[in-house]
Amino acid sequence: MSTLSGTLTILSAMFTPAILVSACGSLIMATSQRLSRSLDRQREVAQRLRQNQQPVAPPATPDLAERIHLTQQLLFAIRRARLLQQAMTSLHLTLSIFIGSIFTIGIFELFNSSKAWIIALLSVAGALMLLFASVLLIRESSLARSDVDEETAYLTQFTRADQEHLSGTS
């Protein structure tokens, strides 16, 4: 009976990091999608900025306010992409650490080793990396909100000007 009990204890010890591996996988997928959307946004804004900087017919000139706005949007997109890339790296390292924990638990049990401090160290390192990745994702979300706030402020200035123009001509 003690063999079954010991085996179940080992399996329980190995399942805990396995659940964290699954959580890391979900975070990696979500962060990868966010990074992809951020890079698409970066390309879109860069293209619009290039179009704004093209010479136009003599009576018209490139819109300086639009160029400043697009430059600001591009800077937001670049900062977001960097944060997301750092988060992805951190999540992949976390995933590796948790997989290492599972592997270490199995090896130690196979060879009947009792160096539990190594497993504890790997678990704490994985938790710290997961915390770091979470902080990066929080920073990126805050930056995304600032980006939306800036774009909204830029676009609403034209709405207000249009409304004032319409009410002045009525």
N, C-alpha and C positions, 0 to 999 in steps of 0.2 A: 504494500500500500504506500510506503514511503517513496518508492520509485515513481509511482504515478503522481503523487503529491509534488515531488521534486521536479518532475517534468512539467507539470502544470505551472509551477512557480517560474521555471525558465521561460516557458511560452508567454506567461503574463509579462515578464520582464522585457521580452523581445517585442511584444505587441505595443507597449507604450510608445517607444520611438517610432514604430511603424505607423501609428496614428498621426504622429507629428510629421512623418514623411508625407503622408497623404495631405495634411494641412499645407505643408510647404508646396506640394505639387499644385494645389488649388491656387495658392497665392502666386506661384510662378505663372500659371496660365492667365490669371486676371491681370497681373502686372505686364505680361507680354502683350496682351491686348491693349492695355493703356499705352504702352510704349509704341506700339504700332500706330495707334490713333494719333499720338503726339508727333510722331515722325511724319505722318501724312499731313497733319496740320502745318508742321514746319515747312514741308515742301510746297504746300498750297500758298502759304504766306510769302515764302521766298519768290514764288512765281509771280504773285500779285505785285510784289515789290519791284521785281525786274520789269514788269509791264509798266509800272508807274514811272520808272526812271528812263523809259524809252523817249527819244525826242518825238515831239508832236508837231502838228502844223503850227505855223507862226503865230496866229492869234491866241492859241491855247498854250498853256504851260503845264508841266507836271504839277500835280497838287502836292504842295509841301506838307500840309496837315496830314494828308493821306500817307505820305512817305514816312513821316514821323510815327504815325499810328502803326503802320505796317512794320517798321523797324522795331517798335516796342513789342508788337505781337511776336515777331521772330525771336527776340531775346527771351520772351516768356517760354516759347516753344523749345528753344535750345536748353534753357535751364531745366525745364520739365523733363526733357529727354535724358539729360545727364543724371538727374535724381532717379529716374526710373531705371536707368542702366545700373547705377550703383545699387539700387534695391534688388534688381535681378541678380547681380553678382553676389550680394549678401544672401539672398534666398538660395542660390545654388550652393554656396558654401555651407549654409545651414543644412540643406538637404544632404550634402556629403557627410557632415558631422553626424547627423541622425542615422544615416545608413551605416556609418562607421561604428556607431553605438550598437546597432543591431548585430553587426558582424562580430564586434568585440565580445558581446554577451555570449553569442554562440560559441566562439573560440574558447573563451574562458571556461565555459561549461564543458566543452569537449575535453579539455585538458585538465579539468578540475582545478583551475587556478582561482585564487580568491583575491585578486587585485581589483576590488570594487572601486577603489579611488579613481582608476582610469575611466571606468564607466561613468562615474559621477562627474568627472572632469569633462568628458565628452558631452554629457547631458547639459551641464551648465554652459559650456561653450556654445552648444546649439541654441540654447534658450537666449543667450546674449546676442547671438547673430540674428535670431528671429526678432528680438526687440529692436535691434539696429535697423533691420529691414522695415519694421513697422514705423519707426521714426521717419525714415526716408519717405515712405509712402504717405505719411501724414504731411510732411513738408511739401511733397509734390501736389497733394490735394489742395493745400493752402495756396500754392502758387497757381494752380488751375483756377481756383476761385478768384484770385487777384486778376488773372488774365481775363476772365469773363467780366469782372467788374470794370476793368479798363476799357474793354471793347464796348460794353453797354454804355459807359459814359461817353465814349467817342461817338457812337451811333445816335444816342439820344440828343446830342447837341444839334444834330441836323434836324431831328424831329421837332425840337423846340423852335429852331430857326424857321422851318417850314410852316409851323403853326402860327408863328408871329407874322410871317409874310402873308399867309392866307387871311388872318384876321385883320391885317392892315389894308388888304385890298377889298374886303367885303363892304 
